Structure formats: structure tokens, C-alpha cells
Amino acid sequence: MNLLVKVCGMTDGENIRQVEELGVDFIGFVFYPPSPRFVRQMPDYLPRRAQRIGVFVDETQETVLAYADRFGLTYVQLHGKELPPYCRALRENHGLKVVKAFHLATPHDVAATEAYQDACDYFLFESKTPQPGGTGQQFDWDLLHRYAGRTPFFLSGGLNAGSASAIRRFHHPQLAGIDLNSCFETAPGLKDVERLRGFLHELTEQNESLKRLIS
């Protein structure tokens, strides 16, 4: 199980550099003004190896494209009520890769992904909340056994330093990666690098142990 790792909601240049050195695949920036992790100014360091992903909520395409150009985004992550044609336009007309977030609590929420199957590169599944964004709480992963779509997904919502074993036990053919955010923070927008390091080490060690048992 080789999972992509995304660390989201970053704001500080030195913190970004340290997290990138851990070998993560994506670093996310939140461009939603009500969020405590909203990027209010350009950090003095942007990822050079990890891919840059911007998080938006019901934003105009013009604004998304302006941020994508300014921050060198390759991915956009959409957390609002964006419809499939909006997602397709960003991909097909502007060359951006699209991650669409879905907040899951019922089988109906899982079924809502069907309309987006050919419009996005990835889905992101997280806990259901009244407002955009996560809760830091884990949703019922058993719901994902109802997901039979073609689009690979990131697992999000409440993943913390003790989640490595649960992630290793969870299996789904479309599980592509994990999204880490608030449970690894010292303050909104600032990640605890050592806590992330320990978690990633544990996840890697468990994967290597599993490979040895299989072989």
C-alpha cells in the first residue's frame, strides 16, 4: 500500500520547507477567507518538489485561475457546491487537476459522487459539517464500501498521529492517499513537523512489515 500523502492548510514558509523535506507528495494552501488557515500573504518559501494544491469554496473560475497562476498550483481542491461542468472546465480549458471534496454521513452522500466520475482527477472524503471544511473528526469508513466509482480518492477527516494502524487495516481499490491537517498542528496553519515525521515513519514501518510477511 503506497499512499500519496497530502499535508493541507499551510501558511508559513519555513514550516512548509520542513514538511516538504519529510517527502510528502502534496502541500495544500487554503484560499477561503473565513478559514483560520487562509493564506493572507505569499509565504517566503513555496514547495519545489511536492505538488502545490489550492483549496477553494464556491469561488469564481477567474479567482481560482488567478491564485493558480500566482502560486504555481497544479491542483485545485473544491469544497463547496461546485458542479461537474465547473470541474471539467478547470481541467479541460485550463489544464488544472481537480480534487472534489465530499462530506460523508449517509449512503446518499456517497451516491452524490456518481455525477462527478468523469469530471475530477481525485475525490476527497471527509466528515460532514454544516460549514465547509473538516471537523477533525473521523467519519464512518464503512460507508466507503458503498463507493464503486472509477475515481481514486483521498481519505481525510480526523486522521491523527494514532491513525496509522487504522489506515493500514482499511482496504479499498480506489484509495489513493491520505490528507493530513488539523490534528498535526501546533496552531492553525502551522504543522508539528516531529508529529508528522513520527506518523509517516510508523505508517512506512507498518507497510514494510506487511510486505515482509507477504513475501
PyMOL commands that set and color helices and strands:
alter all, ss='L'
color gray80, all
select helices_A, chain A and resi 13-20+61-71+84-92+107-116+141-146+164-169+182-184+193-214
alter helices_A, ss='H'
color red, helices_A
select strands_A, chain A and resi 4-7+26-30+51-56+75-78+97-104+122-127+153-155+175-180+185-187+190-191
alter strands_A, ss='S'
color yellow, strands_A
deselect
rebuild
show_as cartoon
